[in-house]
């Protein structure tokens, strides 16, 4: 593969990862801060790179982050049900603001 071809693959992977990160931030927005989602993406991406994943990095990162953040949001949901603040240092939310309640 030429250097130009390799560079094009790297650019495409980075664009895909950025797009997926933006989508994840919007998806988890009301429950998790953008910084939390971005840190999770950064950590997962670094772990996958250390493990040797190069192709499909954006998809693999997306899957790992969704699993990790899914557990985190489940903890937040349980926090809302229990009446404690789901995020340390914040006020107890109105029960109507908790996910899955009306």
Secondary structure as GFF3:
##gff-version 3
##sequence-region A 1 102
A	DSSP	alpha_helix	3	27	.	.	.	ID=ss1
A	DSSP	alpha_helix	34	50	.	.	.	ID=ss2
A	DSSP	alpha_helix	57	82	.	.	.	ID=ss3
A	DSSP	three_ten_helix	95	97	.	.	.	ID=ss4
###
